[in-house]
Amino acid sequence: MQTPEKITPAPAAARTLSLPEFVSMLAVLFATVAFSIDAMLPALSDIADELSPGDPNRAQLVLMSFMAGMGVGTAMAGPVSDAIGRKRAIMLGSALYIVAAAGAIFADSLTILLVLRFLQGMGASGPRIAGTALIRDLYAGREMARITSFVMMIFIMIPALAPALGEVIINLSGSWRGVFAAFIAFGLIGVTWVGLRQPETLPPERRIPLSPARLAASAREVLSNRQVMLCTLILTLGFAQMFSLLSSSEQLFGITYDRADSFTKWFAVMALLSGAGTIANARYVMRFGMRRIARSAYAMQVVSATLALMLVASGALQGDAAFYGFFIWAVSLFFMAGVTFGNLNALAMQNMPHVAGMTASIVAALSSLGAVAIATPVGLAYDGTPTPMMLAALICSGLAWVLMGWLRD
C-alpha cells in the first residue's frame, strides 16, 4: 500500500507528453460528458416541440438518459481499463459514443432518442473513467487533486461555450439534430489525440483479468473501503444539485426570468465565473488539503442556498434584481463543483492505486446514478421558480458538509 503523497511508479514512456499537453488532452476527454449535456440545453425546447409536444417537461429526459447511461457505463469502464489498458478502454468508449450520436441524428421518436442518448452516455464513460485511472497511474493524493484542478480549468471552458455553440449549430443546420454531428466531431478529436500521443500507463503485468472471481474481489475491496464509500456518497449529493440546476436551466432562464434569447450568453458567463473555483483549488490544495477545502465549499453553499431561498420566498427581489440574485446563486453552485469534485475523487482513489479502474468505476457509477435518482424528480418539480433547485442544493450541501467531517485527508 502506498502513502497518499507518493507518486505511483509508471512506465517511463508514459510521461513523454509535456504537462500542458497532458492536461489539455485530459480536459478534452473529461469535457466529452459536459459538452454532451450542455450543448443540448438550447435544443430541449425544439426537441419538446417535435417529439413531445404534449409534455414539454419530458424533454429534460434527454439529459437524464445520458447521465443514466453514463452511470451504467462507468460500472464497466473501470474494470475494462484495468484489464485491457487505459488507451483501449478510451477507444472502445469513444467508438460507442460516436456510433450512438450518429444514430441520434435520425431518431424519429423521443423513446428512440432516449435509448441512443443512454448508449451515448455509456460510451462517454470510457474516456472519463479511463482518463481518471490514467491520472491515478501517474499521480496520487494532493498532487492528483492539483493535476485534476488544472484539467478542470481547461475543461470548464468547453461547457461554458457549449450552449452558445449548440445554438449556433442549430441555427446553421436548421435542426437540433445538427448538435449530434458536433458530438461526432468532438469524439473524434479526443480519441485521435489519445491514439496518436498518449502512451499506455498500465503495463501488462499490472493488469487485472476480467474473471468473475477477480472482479468480485476487487469490487468487494472498493465497496468495503470506508473512505471510498464516503467520498462516493458526498459526490452523489454534489452531482445531484448540479444536475437539478442543469436539467431546468433553459426553463429558468427562458421562462422564469425571460432570458431565452440570451440564455447561452448568461450560461457561458456563469460557467466562466465559476471557473475561479478550479483555479483556487489548484493554487491552495497543496497548502490546505483536499478535505478542508471541499468542506468549506459545502458550508459556503449551505449559506448561499439559504439566503437565496429566503429572498425568493420573501419576494424581496423583483424583475432584473430577482434574476441577478438567482444568477449569483447559480455561480456559487458551479464554484462549489469546481472546488469539490476533483478533491473528492483524489480522496477516494489515493489509497487504491492497484485497483484504480475499478475504484473510478464504482465511485462514478454510484454517484452518477444516485445523483440522477435525486435530480430527476427535482427537475420535474419545476414550478416556474428556482425554489425546488435551491432547496435541493441546501439539503444536499448540508448533508455533504456533515459527511465531510468523517473523512480523513
C-alpha positions as CSV (number, residue, x, y, z in Angstrom):
1,M,0.0,0.0,0.0
2,Q,1.4,3.4,-0.9
3,T,1.3,6.5,1.1
4,P,-1.1,9.2,-0.2
5,E,1.5,11.7,-1.2
6,K,3.8,9.4,-3.2
7,I,3.7,9.3,-7.0
8,T,2.8,5.9,-8.3
9,P,5.5,4.4,-10.4
10,A,4.7,4.3,-14.1
11,P,6.4,3.3,-17.3
12,A,9.0,5.9,-18.4
13,A,7.3,6.2,-21.8
14,A,4.0,7.1,-20.1
15,R,5.4,10.6,-19.2
16,T,6.6,11.6,-22.6
17,L,3.9,14.2,-23.0
18,S,4.5,17.7,-21.6
19,L,2.3,18.6,-18.7
20,P,0.4,21.3,-20.7
21,E,-0.4,18.8,-23.4
22,F,-1.3,16.1,-20.9
23,V,-3.6,18.4,-19.1
24,S,-5.2,19.7,-22.3
25,M,-5.8,16.2,-23.7
26,L,-7.4,15.0,-20.5
27,A,-9.5,18.2,-20.4
28,V,-11.0,17.2,-23.8
29,L,-11.7,13.7,-22.7
30,F,-13.4,14.8,-19.5
31,A,-15.3,17.6,-21.3
32,T,-17.0,14.9,-23.5
33,V,-19.5,14.5,-20.8
34,A,-20.1,18.2,-20.1
35,F,-20.2,19.1,-23.8
36,S,-22.8,16.3,-24.4
37,I,-25.0,17.7,-21.7
38,D,-24.6,21.5,-22.1
39,A,-24.7,21.7,-25.9
40,M,-28.1,20.0,-25.7
41,L,-29.6,22.7,-23.5
42,P,-30.7,25.1,-26.3
43,A,-32.1,22.2,-28.2
44,L,-34.5,21.0,-25.5
45,S,-37.4,23.3,-26.5
46,D,-37.1,22.2,-30.1
47,I,-36.9,18.5,-29.1
48,A,-40.0,19.0,-27.0
49,D,-41.9,20.7,-29.8
50,E,-41.0,17.9,-32.3
51,L,-41.0,14.7,-30.2
52,S,-43.0,15.5,-27.0
53,P,-45.4,18.4,-27.8
54,G,-47.9,17.3,-25.2
55,D,-45.5,17.2,-22.3
56,P,-42.5,19.6,-22.8
57,N,-41.0,18.7,-19.4
58,R,-40.2,15.2,-20.8
59,A,-37.5,16.8,-23.0
60,Q,-35.4,17.0,-19.8
61,L,-35.1,13.2,-20.0
62,V,-32.7,13.7,-22.9
63,L,-30.2,14.9,-20.3
64,M,-31.2,12.4,-17.6
65,S,-31.0,9.4,-20.0
66,F,-27.4,10.4,-20.9
67,M,-26.5,10.7,-17.3
68,A,-28.1,7.3,-16.5
69,G,-26.2,5.7,-19.4
70,M,-23.0,7.3,-18.1
71,G,-23.8,5.8,-14.6
72,V,-24.2,2.3,-16.0
73,G,-21.2,2.6,-18.3
74,T,-18.9,3.7,-15.5
75,A,-19.6,0.4,-13.8
76,M,-17.9,-1.4,-16.7
77,A,-15.3,1.1,-18.0
78,G,-13.0,0.9,-15.0
79,P,-12.7,-2.9,-14.8
80,V,-12.3,-3.0,-18.6
81,S,-9.5,-0.4,-18.4
82,D,-7.8,-2.5,-15.6
83,A,-7.9,-5.5,-17.9
84,I,-7.0,-4.1,-21.3
85,G,-5.3,-0.8,-20.6
86,R,-6.4,2.8,-20.4
87,K,-5.9,3.6,-24.1
88,R,-8.0,0.7,-25.4
89,A,-10.8,1.5,-22.9
90,I,-10.9,5.1,-24.2
91,M,-11.0,3.9,-27.8
92,L,-13.9,1.5,-27.1
93,G,-15.9,4.0,-25.2
94,S,-15.3,6.7,-27.8
95,A,-16.5,4.4,-30.6
96,L,-19.8,3.6,-28.8
97,Y,-20.3,7.4,-28.2
98,I,-19.7,8.3,-31.8
99,V,-22.0,5.5,-33.2
100,A,-24.8,6.4,-30.8
101,A,-24.5,10.1,-31.7
102,A,-24.7,9.2,-35.4
103,G,-27.9,7.2,-34.8
104,A,-29.5,10.0,-32.8
105,I,-29.3,12.2,-35.9
106,F,-32.0,10.0,-37.4
107,A,-34.2,9.4,-34.3
108,D,-37.9,9.9,-35.1
109,S,-39.3,9.4,-31.6
110,L,-38.4,10.6,-28.1
111,T,-38.1,6.9,-27.0
112,I,-35.5,6.1,-29.6
113,L,-33.7,9.3,-28.9
114,L,-33.6,8.5,-25.2
115,V,-32.2,5.0,-25.9
116,L,-29.5,6.4,-28.1
117,R,-28.6,9.0,-25.5
118,F,-28.4,6.3,-22.9
119,L,-25.9,4.4,-25.2
120,Q,-24.0,7.7,-25.8
121,G,-23.7,8.2,-22.1
122,M,-22.3,4.6,-21.7
123,G,-19.7,5.4,-24.4
124,A,-18.7,8.7,-22.8
125,S,-18.0,6.9,-19.5
126,G,-15.0,5.2,-21.2
127,P,-12.8,8.3,-21.7
128,R,-14.0,9.8,-18.4
129,I,-13.2,6.8,-16.2
130,A,-10.2,5.5,-18.0
131,G,-8.9,9.1,-18.0
132,T,-9.3,9.3,-14.2
133,A,-7.5,6.0,-13.8
134,L,-4.7,7.2,-16.1
135,I,-4.1,10.2,-13.9
136,R,-4.0,7.9,-10.8
137,D,-1.4,5.7,-12.6
138,L,0.9,8.7,-12.6
139,Y,-0.1,10.8,-9.5
140,A,-1.6,10.5,-6.0
141,G,-3.1,12.5,-3.2
142,R,-2.9,16.2,-3.3
143,E,-0.8,16.1,-6.4
144,M,-3.6,14.2,-8.2
145,A,-6.1,16.8,-6.9
146,R,-3.8,19.6,-8.3
147,I,-3.5,17.9,-11.7
148,T,-7.2,17.4,-11.8
149,S,-7.8,21.1,-11.0
150,F,-5.5,22.0,-13.9
151,V,-7.6,19.7,-16.1
152,M,-10.8,21.3,-14.8
153,M,-9.5,24.8,-15.6
154,I,-9.4,24.0,-19.3
155,F,-12.4,21.6,-19.1
156,I,-14.7,24.3,-17.8
157,M,-14.1,26.5,-20.9
158,I,-15.8,23.9,-23.2
159,P,-19.1,23.6,-21.3
160,A,-19.1,27.3,-20.8
161,L,-19.2,27.8,-24.6
162,A,-21.2,24.6,-25.3
163,P,-24.7,26.1,-25.1
164,A,-23.7,29.0,-27.4
165,L,-22.1,26.6,-29.8
166,G,-25.1,24.4,-29.7
167,E,-27.3,27.4,-30.5
168,V,-25.1,28.3,-33.5
169,I,-25.1,24.7,-34.8
170,I,-28.9,24.6,-34.5
171,N,-29.2,27.8,-36.4
172,L,-26.8,26.8,-39.1
173,S,-28.1,23.2,-39.6
174,G,-31.8,24.2,-39.1
175,S,-32.4,21.5,-36.6
176,W,-31.4,20.2,-33.2
177,R,-30.1,17.1,-35.0
178,G,-27.0,19.1,-36.1
179,V,-25.8,19.1,-32.5
180,F,-25.2,15.3,-32.7
181,A,-23.0,15.8,-35.7
182,A,-20.9,18.1,-33.4
183,F,-20.7,15.3,-30.9
184,I,-19.3,13.0,-33.5
185,A,-16.6,15.6,-34.4
186,F,-15.7,16.2,-30.7
187,G,-15.4,12.5,-30.0
188,L,-13.1,12.0,-33.0
189,I,-10.8,14.8,-31.8
190,G,-10.4,13.2,-28.3
191,V,-9.9,9.6,-29.5
192,T,-7.4,10.7,-32.2
193,W,-5.4,12.8,-29.7
194,V,-5.1,9.9,-27.3
195,G,-4.4,7.3,-30.1
196,L,-1.5,9.3,-31.5
197,R,0.0,11.0,-28.5
198,Q,-0.7,9.2,-25.2
199,P,1.4,6.2,-24.2
200,E,-0.2,3.4,-22.2
201,T,0.2,3.9,-18.5
202,L,-0.9,0.5,-17.3
203,P,1.7,-2.2,-18.2
204,P,0.6,-5.8,-18.9
205,E,2.0,-7.1,-15.6
206,R,-0.3,-4.8,-13.6
207,R,-3.5,-5.6,-15.4
208,I,-6.4,-7.5,-13.8
209,P,-8.1,-10.1,-16.0
210,L,-11.8,-9.9,-16.5
211,S,-12.6,-13.0,-14.5
212,P,-15.7,-13.1,-12.2
213,A,-13.6,-14.0,-9.2
214,R,-11.1,-11.2,-9.7
215,L,-13.7,-8.7,-10.5
216,A,-15.7,-9.7,-7.4
217,A,-12.7,-9.5,-5.2
218,S,-11.8,-6.0,-6.5
219,A,-15.3,-4.8,-6.2
220,R,-15.5,-6.1,-2.6
221,E,-12.3,-4.3,-1.7
222,V,-13.6,-1.0,-3.1
223,L,-17.1,-1.3,-1.6
224,S,-15.7,-2.2,1.8
225,N,-13.4,0.8,1.9
226,R,-15.0,3.4,4.2
227,Q,-13.1,6.4,2.7
228,V,-14.2,5.5,-0.9
229,M,-17.8,5.0,0.1
230,L,-18.0,8.3,2.0
231,C,-16.5,10.1,-1.0
232,T,-19.0,8.4,-3.3
233,L,-21.9,9.5,-1.2
234,I,-20.7,13.1,-1.0
235,L,-20.1,13.2,-4.7
236,T,-23.7,11.9,-5.2
237,L,-25.0,14.8,-3.3
238,G,-22.8,17.3,-5.1
239,F,-23.7,16.0,-8.6
240,A,-27.4,15.9,-7.6
241,Q,-27.7,19.6,-7.1
242,M,-25.7,20.3,-10.2
243,F,-27.9,18.0,-12.3
244,S,-31.0,19.6,-10.8
245,L,-30.0,23.0,-11.9
246,L,-28.8,21.9,-15.4
247,S,-32.0,20.0,-16.2
248,S,-34.2,23.1,-15.6
249,S,-31.7,25.8,-16.7
250,E,-33.3,26.5,-20.0
251,Q,-36.7,26.9,-18.4
252,L,-35.4,29.0,-15.5
253,F,-33.5,31.4,-17.8
254,G,-36.2,31.4,-20.6
255,I,-39.5,31.2,-18.7
256,T,-38.9,32.3,-15.1
257,Y,-36.6,35.2,-15.9
258,D,-37.5,35.9,-19.6
259,R,-33.9,35.5,-20.8
260,A,-34.5,32.9,-23.6
261,D,-32.7,35.0,-26.2
262,S,-29.6,35.5,-24.1
263,F,-29.6,32.1,-22.3
264,T,-26.4,30.8,-23.9
265,K,-24.5,34.0,-23.1
266,W,-25.5,34.1,-19.5
267,F,-24.7,30.4,-19.2
268,A,-21.2,31.0,-20.6
269,V,-20.6,33.9,-18.2
270,M,-21.8,31.8,-15.3
271,A,-19.6,28.8,-16.1
272,L,-16.5,31.1,-16.7
273,L,-17.0,32.9,-13.4
274,S,-17.4,29.7,-11.5
275,G,-14.1,28.5,-13.1
276,A,-12.4,30.5,-10.3
277,G,-13.2,27.6,-8.1
278,T,-10.8,25.3,-10.0
279,I,-8.1,28.0,-10.1
280,A,-8.4,28.5,-6.3
281,N,-8.3,24.8,-5.7
282,A,-5.2,24.2,-7.9
283,R,-3.4,27.1,-6.0
284,Y,-4.3,26.2,-2.4
285,V,-4.9,22.4,-2.3
286,M,-1.2,21.6,-1.6
287,R,-1.3,24.0,1.4
288,F,-4.7,23.4,3.0
289,G,-5.6,19.9,1.9
290,M,-8.4,18.3,-0.1
291,R,-10.9,17.7,2.8
292,R,-10.6,21.1,4.4
293,I,-11.2,23.0,1.1
294,A,-14.1,20.8,0.0
295,R,-15.9,21.0,3.4
296,S,-15.6,24.8,3.3
297,A,-17.1,24.8,-0.2
298,Y,-20.2,22.9,1.0
299,A,-20.6,25.2,4.0
300,M,-20.5,28.1,1.6
301,Q,-23.3,26.6,-0.5
302,V,-25.4,26.0,2.6
303,V,-25.2,29.7,3.4
304,S,-25.7,30.7,-0.2
305,A,-28.8,28.4,-0.8
306,T,-30.4,29.5,2.5
307,L,-30.0,33.2,1.6
308,A,-31.3,32.6,-1.9
309,L,-34.4,30.7,-0.7
310,M,-35.2,33.5,1.8
311,L,-35.0,36.1,-1.0
312,V,-37.2,34.0,-3.3
313,A,-39.8,33.2,-0.5
314,S,-40.0,36.8,0.7
315,G,-40.3,38.3,-2.8
316,A,-37.7,40.9,-1.8
317,L,-36.2,40.9,-5.3
318,Q,-38.3,41.6,-8.3
319,G,-37.6,41.9,-12.1
320,D,-34.0,42.2,-13.0
321,A,-32.9,42.1,-9.4
322,A,-34.5,38.7,-9.0
323,F,-32.7,37.4,-12.0
324,Y,-29.3,38.7,-10.8
325,G,-29.9,37.2,-7.4
326,F,-30.6,33.8,-9.0
327,F,-27.6,34.2,-11.3
328,I,-25.2,34.8,-8.3
329,W,-26.6,31.7,-6.6
330,A,-26.1,29.6,-9.7
331,V,-22.5,30.8,-10.0
332,S,-21.9,29.8,-6.3
333,L,-23.2,26.3,-7.1
334,F,-20.9,25.9,-10.1
335,F,-18.0,27.3,-8.0
336,M,-18.7,24.6,-5.3
337,A,-18.4,21.9,-8.0
338,G,-15.0,23.2,-9.2
339,V,-13.7,23.2,-5.6
340,T,-15.0,19.8,-4.5
341,F,-15.2,17.2,-7.3
342,G,-11.5,16.9,-8.1
343,N,-10.6,16.8,-4.4
344,L,-13.2,14.1,-3.6
345,N,-12.1,11.9,-6.5
346,A,-8.5,12.2,-5.3
347,L,-9.5,11.4,-1.7
348,A,-11.4,8.3,-2.9
349,M,-8.5,7.0,-5.0
350,Q,-5.4,7.9,-3.1
351,N,-5.1,4.5,-1.4
352,M,-6.4,2.4,-4.3
353,P,-3.7,2.5,-7.0
354,H,-3.8,-1.3,-7.5
355,V,-7.5,-1.2,-8.5
356,A,-7.7,2.4,-9.9
357,G,-10.0,1.5,-12.7
358,M,-12.5,-0.4,-10.5
359,T,-12.4,2.4,-7.9
360,A,-13.0,5.1,-10.6
361,S,-15.9,3.0,-12.0
362,I,-17.7,2.3,-8.7
363,V,-17.3,5.9,-7.5
364,A,-18.6,7.4,-10.8
365,A,-21.3,4.8,-11.3
366,L,-22.8,5.0,-7.9
367,S,-22.5,8.8,-7.7
368,S,-24.0,9.4,-11.2
369,L,-26.9,7.0,-10.8
370,G,-27.6,8.3,-7.3
371,A,-27.5,11.9,-8.5
372,V,-29.9,11.1,-11.4
373,A,-32.3,9.5,-8.9
374,I,-32.3,12.6,-6.8
375,A,-32.2,15.2,-9.6
376,T,-34.9,13.8,-11.9
377,P,-37.8,14.4,-9.5
378,V,-36.3,17.8,-8.6
379,G,-36.1,18.8,-12.3
380,L,-39.6,17.6,-13.0
381,A,-40.9,19.6,-10.0
382,Y,-40.0,22.8,-11.8
383,D,-42.9,25.2,-10.9
384,G,-41.9,28.4,-12.5
385,T,-39.5,29.3,-9.7
386,P,-36.0,28.2,-8.7
387,T,-37.2,27.0,-5.3
388,P,-37.0,23.2,-6.0
389,M,-33.4,23.6,-7.2
390,M,-32.3,25.8,-4.3
391,L,-34.0,23.6,-1.7
392,A,-32.2,20.6,-3.2
393,A,-28.9,22.4,-3.0
394,L,-29.5,23.3,0.6
395,I,-30.3,19.8,1.7
396,C,-27.6,18.1,-0.4
397,S,-24.8,20.5,0.6
398,G,-25.8,20.3,4.3
399,L,-25.6,16.6,4.2
400,A,-22.3,16.7,2.3
401,W,-20.9,19.1,4.9
402,V,-21.7,16.7,7.7
403,L,-20.3,13.7,5.9
404,M,-17.1,15.6,5.1
405,G,-16.4,15.7,8.8
406,W,-16.0,11.9,8.8
407,L,-13.3,11.9,6.0
408,R,-9.6,11.9,6.5
409,D,-7.2,14.0,4.3
